[in-house]
Amino acid sequence: MGFFGEPLYTPEYKVAGDEVAVFDTSKGTIRVKLDGAGAPIHVANFCELADSGFYDDLKFHRYVPGFVIQGGCPNTREMDASDVARGAAGPDGRPGTGGPGYRIKEEFSSNPNNSHVDGALAMARSMDPNSAGSQFYFCLGPQHSLDSGYTVFGTTLEGKDVISQLRAGDVINSIRIEHAA
């Protein structure tokens, strides 16, 4: 069982292993190679959410200088960027408290590539290791203290300069999944 008794979700998306997530943000484009071999559940879940448009028009809601920039909370969709940046409650709740309505199993304990390097893409979660859903973060510099507790599922190929400019309230216009040639 997952968080608060919710069953753990198993994505239907079949990981090909060549997925690249293309983040179109208000600050520019970020391209991330997803790690389908090391974190297949997280990659499948992320691809399903991206393909469904779940992330379109959400805002980054948490910025900790030198640590992480976090997004993926659906509560931010209908919120003004300045309210998100202030952490004010929106019509669907506070930024950082929303998710897709399910949880997925952790993979940090089984992922041989689970290294929070600069630009790593990982899933946020609550205290329960099996509580990740839709919220993700980019590492702003190496954060190896997170390696044993949070699942890394991607590495930035292009756009670290964009990641370094992102702040709470910045918009995720869309996330597209492409297949590397």
CYANA upper distance limits for C-alpha pairs under 8 A (distance plus 0.5 A):
  1 MET  CA      5 GLY  CA      5.96
  1 MET  CA      6 GLU  CA      6.39
  1 MET  CA      7 PRO  CA      5.15
  1 MET  CA      8 LEU  CA      6.39
  2 GLY  CA      6 GLU  CA      5.39
  2 GLY  CA      7 PRO  CA      5.66
  2 GLY  CA      8 LEU  CA      5.69
  2 GLY  CA    103 ARG  CA      6.59
  2 GLY  CA    104 ILE  CA      7.97
  2 GLY  CA    105 LYS  CA      8.36
  2 GLY  CA    128 ASP  CA      8.38
  2 GLY  CA    130 ASN  CA      6.37
  2 GLY  CA    131 SER  CA      6.85
  3 PHE  CA      7 PRO  CA      8.35
  3 PHE  CA    103 ARG  CA      7.29
  3 PHE  CA    128 ASP  CA      6.98
  3 PHE  CA    130 ASN  CA      7.41
  3 PHE  CA    131 SER  CA      6.06
  6 GLU  CA    102 TYR  CA      7.14
  6 GLU  CA    103 ARG  CA      7.71
  7 PRO  CA    102 TYR  CA      7.83
  7 PRO  CA    103 ARG  CA      7.79
  8 LEU  CA    102 TYR  CA      7.23
  8 LEU  CA    103 ARG  CA      5.74
  8 LEU  CA    104 ILE  CA      5.63
  8 LEU  CA    105 LYS  CA      6.90
  8 LEU  CA    130 ASN  CA      8.21
  9 TYR  CA    102 TYR  CA      6.68
  9 TYR  CA    103 ARG  CA      6.34
  9 TYR  CA    104 ILE  CA      5.76
  9 TYR  CA    105 LYS  CA      8.22
 10 THR  CA     41 ILE  CA      7.62
 10 THR  CA     45 ASN  CA      8.45
 10 THR  CA    104 ILE  CA      7.49
 11 PRO  CA     41 ILE  CA      7.24
 11 PRO  CA     44 ALA  CA      6.37
 11 PRO  CA     45 ASN  CA      5.95
 11 PRO  CA     48 GLU  CA      7.89
 12 GLU  CA     44 ALA  CA      7.84
 12 GLU  CA     48 GLU  CA      8.48
 13 TYR  CA     44 ALA  CA      5.68
 13 TYR  CA     45 ASN  CA      7.78
 13 TYR  CA     47 CYS  CA      7.75
 13 TYR  CA     48 GLU  CA      6.73
 14 LYS  CA     44 ALA  CA      7.07
 15 VAL  CA     19 GLU  CA      8.25
 15 VAL  CA     36 GLY  CA      6.52
 15 VAL  CA     40 PRO  CA      7.14
 15 VAL  CA     43 VAL  CA      7.70
 15 VAL  CA     44 ALA  CA      6.42
 16 ALA  CA     36 GLY  CA      7.77
 17 GLY  CA     34 LEU  CA      8.14
 17 GLY  CA     35 ASP  CA      7.44
 17 GLY  CA     36 GLY  CA      5.40
 17 GLY  CA     37 ALA  CA      6.99
 18 ASP  CA     33 LYS  CA      8.11
 18 ASP  CA     34 LEU  CA      7.88
 18 ASP  CA     36 GLY  CA      8.16
 18 ASP  CA    179 HIS  CA      5.80
 18 ASP  CA    180 ALA  CA      5.82
 18 ASP  CA    181 ALA  CA      8.48
 19 GLU  CA     33 LYS  CA      6.82
 19 GLU  CA     34 LEU  CA      6.05
 19 GLU  CA     35 ASP  CA      8.40
 19 GLU  CA     36 GLY  CA      8.11
 19 GLU  CA    177 ILE  CA      6.82
 19 GLU  CA    178 GLU  CA      6.24
 19 GLU  CA    179 HIS  CA      5.24
 19 GLU  CA    180 ALA  CA      6.82
 20 VAL  CA     31 ARG  CA      7.09
 20 VAL  CA     32 VAL  CA      5.89
 20 VAL  CA     33 LYS  CA      5.04
 20 VAL  CA     34 LEU  CA      6.13
 20 VAL  CA    177 ILE  CA      6.17
 20 VAL  CA    178 GLU  CA      5.63
 20 VAL  CA    179 HIS  CA      6.37
 20 VAL  CA    180 ALA  CA      6.92
 21 ALA  CA     31 ARG  CA      6.25
 21 ALA  CA     32 VAL  CA      5.59
 21 ALA  CA     33 LYS  CA      7.03
 21 ALA  CA     34 LEU  CA      7.36
 21 ALA  CA    175 ILE  CA      6.90
 21 ALA  CA    176 ARG  CA      6.21
 21 ALA  CA    177 ILE  CA      5.16
 21 ALA  CA    178 GLU  CA      6.83
 22 VAL  CA     29 THR  CA      7.39
 22 VAL  CA     30 ILE  CA      6.27
 22 VAL  CA     31 ARG  CA      5.14
 22 VAL  CA     32 VAL  CA      7.01
 22 VAL  CA    175 ILE  CA      5.92
 22 VAL  CA    176 ARG  CA      5.59
 22 VAL  CA    177 ILE  CA      6.75
 22 VAL  CA    178 GLU  CA      7.77
 23 PHE  CA     29 THR  CA      6.05
 23 PHE  CA     30 ILE  CA      5.49
 23 PHE  CA     31 ARG  CA      6.85
 23 PHE  CA    172 ILE  CA      7.51
 23 PHE  CA    173 ASN  CA      8.22
 23 PHE  CA    174 SER  CA      6.59
 23 PHE  CA    175 ILE  CA      5.02
 23 PHE  CA    176 ARG  CA      7.18
 24 ASP  CA     28 GLY  CA      6.65
 24 ASP  CA     29 THR  CA      5.30
 24 ASP  CA     30 ILE  CA      7.26
 24 ASP  CA    172 ILE  CA      6.65
 24 ASP  CA    173 ASN  CA      5.90
 24 ASP  CA    174 SER  CA      5.80
 24 ASP  CA    175 ILE  CA      6.65
 25 THR  CA     29 THR  CA      6.50
 25 THR  CA     30 ILE  CA      8.34
 25 THR  CA    170 ASP  CA      7.81
 25 THR  CA    171 VAL  CA      6.04
 25 THR  CA    172 ILE  CA      5.00
 25 THR  CA    173 ASN  CA      5.79
 25 THR  CA    174 SER  CA      7.62
 26 SER  CA    170 ASP  CA      6.50
 26 SER  CA    171 VAL  CA      5.69
 26 SER  CA    172 ILE  CA      7.12
 26 SER  CA    173 ASN  CA      7.36
 27 LYS  CA    162 VAL  CA      6.57
 27 LYS  CA    165 GLN  CA      7.46
 27 LYS  CA    166 LEU  CA      7.14
 27 LYS  CA    170 ASP  CA      7.89
 28 GLY  CA    159 GLY  CA      8.19
 28 GLY  CA    162 VAL  CA      6.34
 29 THR  CA    158 GLU  CA      8.43
 29 THR  CA    159 GLY  CA      6.62
 29 THR  CA    162 VAL  CA      7.38
 30 ILE  CA    156 THR  CA      7.73
 30 ILE  CA    157 LEU  CA      8.23
 30 ILE  CA    158 GLU  CA      6.11
 30 ILE  CA    159 GLY  CA      4.86
 30 ILE  CA    160 LYS  CA      7.73
 30 ILE  CA    162 VAL  CA      7.30
 30 ILE  CA    163 ILE  CA      7.92
 31 ARG  CA    156 THR  CA      6.45
 31 ARG  CA    157 LEU  CA      5.97
 31 ARG  CA    158 GLU  CA      5.53
 31 ARG  CA    159 GLY  CA      6.90
 32 VAL  CA    121 LEU  CA      8.24
 32 VAL  CA    154 GLY  CA      6.48
 32 VAL  CA    155 THR  CA      5.89
 32 VAL  CA    156 THR  CA      4.75
 32 VAL  CA    157 LEU  CA      5.81
 32 VAL  CA    158 GLU  CA      7.54
 33 LYS  CA    154 GLY  CA      5.90
 33 LYS  CA    155 THR  CA      5.85
 33 LYS  CA    156 THR  CA      6.78
 33 LYS  CA    157 LEU  CA      6.88
 34 LEU  CA     43 VAL  CA      6.95
 34 LEU  CA    153 PHE  CA      6.26
 34 LEU  CA    154 GLY  CA      4.68
 34 LEU  CA    155 THR  CA      7.11
 35 ASP  CA     39 ALA  CA      6.38
 35 ASP  CA     40 PRO  CA      7.67
 35 ASP  CA     43 VAL  CA      7.27
 35 ASP  CA    153 PHE  CA      5.63
 35 ASP  CA    154 GLY  CA      5.82
 35 ASP  CA    155 THR  CA      8.28
 36 GLY  CA     40 PRO  CA      4.97
 36 GLY  CA     41 ILE  CA      8.44
 36 GLY  CA     43 VAL  CA      6.17
 36 GLY  CA     44 ALA  CA      8.17
 36 GLY  CA    153 PHE  CA      7.93
 38 GLY  CA    107 GLU  CA      8.40
 38 GLY  CA    110 SER  CA      7.98
 38 GLY  CA    111 ASN  CA      5.07
 38 GLY  CA    112 PRO  CA      6.68
 38 GLY  CA    113 ASN  CA      6.61
 38 GLY  CA    114 ASN  CA      8.17
 38 GLY  CA    153 PHE  CA      7.76
 39 ALA  CA     43 VAL  CA      6.63
 39 ALA  CA    107 GLU  CA      6.43
 39 ALA  CA    108 PHE  CA      8.44
 39 ALA  CA    111 ASN  CA      6.51
 39 ALA  CA    151 THR  CA      7.93
 39 ALA  CA    152 VAL  CA      7.90
 39 ALA  CA    153 PHE  CA      6.08
 40 PRO  CA     44 ALA  CA      6.45
 41 ILE  CA     45 ASN  CA      6.51
 41 ILE  CA    104 ILE  CA      7.89
 41 ILE  CA    105 LYS  CA      7.94
 41 ILE  CA    107 GLU  CA      8.22
 42 HIS  CA     46 PHE  CA      6.50
 42 HIS  CA    104 ILE  CA      8.03
 42 HIS  CA    107 GLU  CA      8.22
 42 HIS  CA    123 MET  CA      8.30
 42 HIS  CA    151 THR  CA      8.39
 42 HIS  CA    153 PHE  CA      6.94
 43 VAL  CA     47 CYS  CA      6.52
 43 VAL  CA    153 PHE  CA      6.81
 44 ALA  CA     48 GLU  CA      6.63
 45 ASN  CA     49 LEU  CA      6.76
 45 ASN  CA    133 GLY  CA      8.44
 46 PHE  CA     50 ALA  CA      6.54
 46 PHE  CA    134 SER  CA      7.65
 47 CYS  CA     51 ASP  CA      6.36
 47 CYS  CA    177 ILE  CA      7.03
 48 GLU  CA     52 SER  CA      6.63
 49 LEU  CA     53 GLY  CA      6.95
 49 LEU  CA     54 PHE  CA      5.69
 49 LEU  CA     55 TYR  CA      7.40
 49 LEU  CA    134 SER  CA      8.09
 50 ALA  CA     54 PHE  CA      6.34
 50 ALA  CA     55 TYR  CA      6.44
 50 ALA  CA     56 ASP  CA      8.40
 50 ALA  CA    174 SER  CA      8.21
 50 ALA  CA    175 ILE  CA      6.03
 50 ALA  CA    176 ARG  CA      6.75
 50 ALA  CA    177 ILE  CA      7.56
 51 ASP  CA    175 ILE  CA      8.31
 51 ASP  CA    176 ARG  CA      7.23
 51 ASP  CA    177 ILE  CA      7.50
 53 GLY  CA    174 SER  CA      7.71
 53 GLY  CA    175 ILE  CA      8.20
 54 PHE  CA     74 PRO  CA      8.21
 55 TYR  CA     72 GLY  CA      6.70
 55 TYR  CA     74 PRO  CA      8.05
 55 TYR  CA    172 ILE  CA      7.32
 55 TYR  CA    173 ASN  CA      8.30
 55 TYR  CA    174 SER  CA      6.66
 55 TYR  CA    175 ILE  CA      7.08
 56 ASP  CA    172 ILE  CA      6.59
 56 ASP  CA    173 ASN  CA      5.70
 56 ASP  CA    174 SER  CA      4.89
 56 ASP  CA    175 ILE  CA      7.39
 57 ASP  CA     77 ARG  CA      6.34
 57 ASP  CA    171 VAL  CA      6.57
 57 ASP  CA    172 ILE  CA      5.82
 57 ASP  CA    173 ASN  CA      5.34
 57 ASP  CA    174 SER  CA      7.14
 58 LEU  CA     71 GLY  CA      7.96
 58 LEU  CA     72 GLY  CA      7.04
 58 LEU  CA     73 CYS  CA      7.45
 58 LEU  CA     74 PRO  CA      6.84
 58 LEU  CA     76 THR  CA      6.05
 58 LEU  CA     77 ARG  CA      5.10
 58 LEU  CA    171 VAL  CA      6.43
 58 LEU  CA    172 ILE  CA      5.85
 58 LEU  CA    173 ASN  CA      7.73
 59 LYS  CA     71 GLY  CA      6.70
 59 LYS  CA     72 GLY  CA      7.79
 59 LYS  CA     73 CYS  CA      8.14
 59 LYS  CA     76 THR  CA      6.22
 59 LYS  CA     77 ARG  CA      7.26
 59 LYS  CA     81 ALA  CA      7.65
 59 LYS  CA     84 VAL  CA      7.94
 59 LYS  CA    168 ALA  CA      7.65
 59 LYS  CA    169 GLY  CA      5.85
 59 LYS  CA    170 ASP  CA      5.90
 59 LYS  CA    171 VAL  CA      4.86
 59 LYS  CA    172 ILE  CA      6.13
 60 PHE  CA     69 ILE  CA      7.50
 60 PHE  CA     70 GLN  CA      6.06
 60 PHE  CA     71 GLY  CA      4.58
 60 PHE  CA     72 GLY  CA      7.52
 60 PHE  CA     73 CYS  CA      8.49
 60 PHE  CA     84 VAL  CA      8.47
 60 PHE  CA    166 LEU  CA      8.31
 60 PHE  CA    167 ARG  CA      7.28
 60 PHE  CA    168 ALA  CA      5.46
 60 PHE  CA    169 GLY  CA      5.98
 60 PHE  CA    170 ASP  CA      6.03
 60 PHE  CA    171 VAL  CA      6.86
 60 PHE  CA    172 ILE  CA      7.66
 61 HIS  CA     69 ILE  CA      8.30
 61 HIS  CA     70 GLN  CA      6.51
 61 HIS  CA     71 GLY  CA      6.09
 61 HIS  CA     73 CYS  CA      8.10
 61 HIS  CA     76 THR  CA      7.98
 61 HIS  CA     84 VAL  CA      6.33
 61 HIS  CA     85 ALA  CA      6.80
 61 HIS  CA     87 GLY  CA      7.97
 61 HIS  CA     95 PRO  CA      6.48
 61 HIS  CA     96 GLY  CA      7.00
 61 HIS  CA    167 ARG  CA      8.27
 61 HIS  CA    168 ALA  CA      5.02
 61 HIS  CA    169 GLY  CA      6.45
 61 HIS  CA    170 ASP  CA      8.50
 62 ARG  CA     68 VAL  CA      8.23
 62 ARG  CA     69 ILE  CA      6.19
 62 ARG  CA     70 GLN  CA      5.47
 62 ARG  CA     71 GLY  CA      7.43
 62 ARG  CA     85 ALA  CA      8.15
 62 ARG  CA     96 GLY  CA      8.05
 62 ARG  CA    167 ARG  CA      7.94
 62 ARG  CA    168 ALA  CA      5.80
 63 TYR  CA     67 PHE  CA      8.42
 63 TYR  CA     68 VAL  CA      6.49
 63 TYR  CA     69 ILE  CA      5.02
 63 TYR  CA     70 GLN  CA      6.93
 63 TYR  CA    166 LEU  CA      8.45
 63 TYR  CA    167 ARG  CA      6.16
 63 TYR  CA    168 ALA  CA      6.08
 64 VAL  CA     68 VAL  CA      5.92
 64 VAL  CA     69 ILE  CA      6.95
 65 PRO  CA    140 LEU  CA      7.91
 66 GLY  CA    140 LEU  CA      5.68
 66 GLY  CA    141 GLY  CA      6.78
 67 PHE  CA    139 CYS  CA      6.49
 67 PHE  CA    140 LEU  CA      5.44
 67 PHE  CA    141 GLY  CA      7.09
 67 PHE  CA    143 GLN  CA      7.49
 68 VAL  CA    137 TYR  CA      6.63
 68 VAL  CA    138 PHE  CA      6.06
 68 VAL  CA    139 CYS  CA      5.19
 68 VAL  CA    140 LEU  CA      5.62
 69 ILE  CA    137 TYR  CA      5.97
 69 ILE  CA    138 PHE  CA      6.01
 69 ILE  CA    139 CYS  CA      7.40
 69 ILE  CA    140 LEU  CA      7.71
 69 ILE  CA    163 ILE  CA      8.21
 69 ILE  CA    166 LEU  CA      7.48
 69 ILE  CA    167 ARG  CA      7.40
 69 ILE  CA    168 ALA  CA      8.11
 70 GLN  CA    124 ALA  CA      8.49
 70 GLN  CA    135 GLN  CA      7.57
 70 GLN  CA    136 PHE  CA      6.21
 70 GLN  CA    137 TYR  CA      4.62
 70 GLN  CA    138 PHE  CA      7.06
 71 GLY  CA     96 GLY  CA      8.33
 71 GLY  CA    135 GLN  CA      6.12
 71 GLY  CA    136 PHE  CA      6.12
 71 GLY  CA    137 TYR  CA      6.73
 72 GLY  CA     99 GLY  CA      8.19
 72 GLY  CA    134 SER  CA      5.93
 72 GLY  CA    135 GLN  CA      4.63
 72 GLY  CA    136 PHE  CA      6.42
 73 CYS  CA     77 ARG  CA      8.45
 73 CYS  CA     95 PRO  CA      6.88
 73 CYS  CA     96 GLY  CA      5.99
 73 CYS  CA     97 THR  CA      7.33
 73 CYS  CA     98 GLY  CA      5.57
 73 CYS  CA     99 GLY  CA      6.33
 73 CYS  CA    134 SER  CA      7.27
 73 CYS  CA    135 GLN  CA      6.14
 74 PRO  CA     98 GLY  CA      6.18
 74 PRO  CA     99 GLY  CA      6.74
 74 PRO  CA    100 PRO  CA      8.13
 75 ASN  CA     79 MET  CA      8.05
 75 ASN  CA     90 GLY  CA      7.24
 75 ASN  CA     91 PRO  CA      8.00
 75 ASN  CA     92 ASP  CA      5.58
 75 ASN  CA     93 GLY  CA      6.28
 75 ASN  CA     94 ARG  CA      7.04
 75 ASN  CA     95 PRO  CA      6.14
 75 ASN  CA     96 GLY  CA      7.94
 75 ASN  CA     97 THR  CA      7.81
 75 ASN  CA     98 GLY  CA      6.07
 76 THR  CA     80 ASP  CA      8.47
 76 THR  CA     84 VAL  CA      7.09
 76 THR  CA     90 GLY  CA      7.60
 76 THR  CA     92 ASP  CA      8.44
 76 THR  CA     94 ARG  CA      8.41
 76 THR  CA     95 PRO  CA      6.21
 78 GLU  CA     90 GLY  CA      7.84
 78 GLU  CA     91 PRO  CA      7.72
 79 MET  CA     83 ASP  CA      7.07
 79 MET  CA     84 VAL  CA      7.01
 79 MET  CA     90 GLY  CA      6.30
 79 MET  CA     91 PRO  CA      8.07
 80 ASP  CA     84 VAL  CA      6.93
 80 ASP  CA    169 GLY  CA      8.21
 81 ALA  CA     85 ALA  CA      6.69
 81 ALA  CA    168 ALA  CA      8.16
 81 ALA  CA    169 GLY  CA      4.64
 81 ALA  CA    170 ASP  CA      7.16
 81 ALA  CA    171 VAL  CA      8.32
 82 SER  CA     86 ARG  CA      6.72
 82 SER  CA    169 GLY  CA      6.59
 83 ASP  CA     87 GLY  CA      6.60
 83 ASP  CA     88 ALA  CA      5.68
 83 ASP  CA     89 ALA  CA      8.13
 83 ASP  CA     90 GLY  CA      8.23
 83 ASP  CA    169 GLY  CA      8.15
 84 VAL  CA     88 ALA  CA      6.60
 84 VAL  CA     95 PRO  CA      6.79
 84 VAL  CA    168 ALA  CA      7.06
 84 VAL  CA    169 GLY  CA      5.76
 85 ALA  CA    167 ARG  CA      8.34
 85 ALA  CA    168 ALA  CA      5.18
 85 ALA  CA    169 GLY  CA      5.42
 87 GLY  CA     94 ARG  CA      7.14
 87 GLY  CA     95 PRO  CA      6.56
 88 ALA  CA     94 ARG  CA      6.75
 88 ALA  CA     95 PRO  CA      7.85
 89 ALA  CA     93 GLY  CA      5.72
 89 ALA  CA     94 ARG  CA      4.69
 89 ALA  CA     95 PRO  CA      7.31
 90 GLY  CA     94 ARG  CA      6.36
 90 GLY  CA     95 PRO  CA      7.92
 93 GLY  CA     97 THR  CA      7.49
 93 GLY  CA     98 GLY  CA      7.89
 94 ARG  CA     98 GLY  CA      8.22
 96 GLY  CA    135 GLN  CA      8.26
 99 GLY  CA    133 GLY  CA      6.32
 99 GLY  CA    134 SER  CA      5.99
 99 GLY  CA    135 GLN  CA      7.39
100 PRO  CA    133 GLY  CA      6.54
100 PRO  CA    134 SER  CA      6.51
101 GLY  CA    133 GLY  CA      8.21
102 TYR  CA    133 GLY  CA      6.74
103 ARG  CA    130 ASN  CA      7.04
103 ARG  CA    131 SER  CA      5.42
103 ARG  CA    132 ALA  CA      5.92
103 ARG  CA    133 GLY  CA      5.39
104 ILE  CA    130 ASN  CA      6.27
104 ILE  CA    131 SER  CA      6.63
104 ILE  CA    132 ALA  CA      6.11
104 ILE  CA    133 GLY  CA      6.55
105 LYS  CA    129 PRO  CA      8.07
105 LYS  CA    130 ASN  CA      5.11
105 LYS  CA    131 SER  CA      7.67
105 LYS  CA    132 ALA  CA      7.91
106 GLU  CA    129 PRO  CA      6.39
106 GLU  CA    130 ASN  CA      5.51
106 GLU  CA    131 SER  CA      8.15
106 GLU  CA    132 ALA  CA      7.83
106 GLU  CA    150 TYR  CA      8.07
106 GLU  CA    151 THR  CA      7.06
107 GLU  CA    111 ASN  CA      6.29
107 GLU  CA    150 TYR  CA      8.44
107 GLU  CA    151 THR  CA      6.13
108 PHE  CA    114 ASN  CA      6.53
108 PHE  CA    147 ASP  CA      7.58
108 PHE  CA    148 SER  CA      6.83
108 PHE  CA    149 GLY  CA      6.77
108 PHE  CA    150 TYR  CA      6.17
108 PHE  CA    151 THR  CA      4.90
108 PHE  CA    152 VAL  CA      7.54
109 SER  CA    148 SER  CA      7.40
109 SER  CA    149 GLY  CA      8.34
111 ASN  CA    151 THR  CA      8.18
113 ASN  CA    152 VAL  CA      8.07
114 ASN  CA    147 ASP  CA      6.47
114 ASN  CA    151 THR  CA      6.88
114 ASN  CA    152 VAL  CA      5.69
114 ASN  CA    153 PHE  CA      8.13
115 SER  CA    120 ALA  CA      8.13
115 SER  CA    144 HIS  CA      7.00
115 SER  CA    147 ASP  CA      6.13
115 SER  CA    152 VAL  CA      7.10
116 HIS  CA    120 ALA  CA      6.03
116 HIS  CA    121 LEU  CA      8.47
116 HIS  CA    122 ALA  CA      8.36
116 HIS  CA    139 CYS  CA      7.20
116 HIS  CA    142 PRO  CA      6.21
116 HIS  CA    143 GLN  CA      5.63
116 HIS  CA    144 HIS  CA      5.73
116 HIS  CA    146 LEU  CA      7.20
116 HIS  CA    147 ASP  CA      6.48
116 HIS  CA    152 VAL  CA      7.16
117 VAL  CA    139 CYS  CA      7.34
117 VAL  CA    141 GLY  CA      6.95
117 VAL  CA    142 PRO  CA      4.78
117 VAL  CA    143 GLN  CA      6.86
117 VAL  CA    144 HIS  CA      7.63
118 ASP  CA    138 PHE  CA      8.49
118 ASP  CA    139 CYS  CA      5.88
118 ASP  CA    140 LEU  CA      6.14
118 ASP  CA    141 GLY  CA      4.50
118 ASP  CA    142 PRO  CA      5.14
118 ASP  CA    143 GLN  CA      8.03
119 GLY  CA    138 PHE  CA      6.07
119 GLY  CA    139 CYS  CA      5.50
119 GLY  CA    140 LEU  CA      6.73
119 GLY  CA    141 GLY  CA      7.32
119 GLY  CA    155 THR  CA      6.76
119 GLY  CA    156 THR  CA      5.80
119 GLY  CA    160 LYS  CA      6.72
119 GLY  CA    163 ILE  CA      8.06
120 ALA  CA    138 PHE  CA      6.03
120 ALA  CA    139 CYS  CA      5.87
120 ALA  CA    152 VAL  CA      7.14
120 ALA  CA    153 PHE  CA      8.26
120 ALA  CA    154 GLY  CA      6.38
120 ALA  CA    155 THR  CA      5.23
120 ALA  CA    156 THR  CA      6.68
121 LEU  CA    136 PHE  CA      7.41
121 LEU  CA    137 TYR  CA      6.26
121 LEU  CA    138 PHE  CA      5.24
121 LEU  CA    139 CYS  CA      7.30
121 LEU  CA    152 VAL  CA      6.26
121 LEU  CA    153 PHE  CA      6.40
121 LEU  CA    154 GLY  CA      5.26
121 LEU  CA    155 THR  CA      6.44
121 LEU  CA    156 THR  CA      7.77
122 ALA  CA    136 PHE  CA      6.05
122 ALA  CA    137 TYR  CA      5.98
122 ALA  CA    138 PHE  CA      7.06
122 ALA  CA    150 TYR  CA      7.32
122 ALA  CA    151 THR  CA      5.95
122 ALA  CA    152 VAL  CA      4.54
122 ALA  CA    153 PHE  CA      6.01
122 ALA  CA    154 GLY  CA      7.32
123 MET  CA    132 ALA  CA      6.66
123 MET  CA    133 GLY  CA      8.17
123 MET  CA    134 SER  CA      7.94
123 MET  CA    135 GLN  CA      6.50
123 MET  CA    136 PHE  CA      4.74
123 MET  CA    137 TYR  CA      6.75
123 MET  CA    150 TYR  CA      6.99
123 MET  CA    151 THR  CA      6.26
123 MET  CA    152 VAL  CA      7.15
123 MET  CA    153 PHE  CA      8.08
124 ALA  CA    132 ALA  CA      6.41
124 ALA  CA    133 GLY  CA      8.42
124 ALA  CA    134 SER  CA      8.47
124 ALA  CA    135 GLN  CA      5.90
124 ALA  CA    136 PHE  CA      5.62
124 ALA  CA    137 TYR  CA      7.06
124 ALA  CA    150 TYR  CA      7.39
125 ARG  CA    129 PRO  CA      7.47
125 ARG  CA    130 ASN  CA      8.17
125 ARG  CA    131 SER  CA      5.76
125 ARG  CA    132 ALA  CA      4.95
125 ARG  CA    133 GLY  CA      7.90
125 ARG  CA    135 GLN  CA      7.94
125 ARG  CA    150 TYR  CA      8.05
126 SER  CA    131 SER  CA      6.42
126 SER  CA    132 ALA  CA      7.75
127 MET  CA    131 SER  CA      8.10
129 PRO  CA    149 GLY  CA      7.66
129 PRO  CA    150 TYR  CA      8.30
138 PHE  CA    163 ILE  CA      7.85
139 CYS  CA    143 GLN  CA      7.17
140 LEU  CA    163 ILE  CA      8.18
140 LEU  CA    164 SER  CA      7.31
143 GLN  CA    147 ASP  CA      8.07
146 LEU  CA    150 TYR  CA      6.34
147 ASP  CA    151 THR  CA      7.91
147 ASP  CA    152 VAL  CA      8.39
156 THR  CA    160 LYS  CA      7.36
159 GLY  CA    163 ILE  CA      6.82
160 LYS  CA    164 SER  CA      6.70
161 ASP  CA    165 GLN  CA      7.14
162 VAL  CA    166 LEU  CA      7.03
166 LEU  CA    170 ASP  CA      6.85
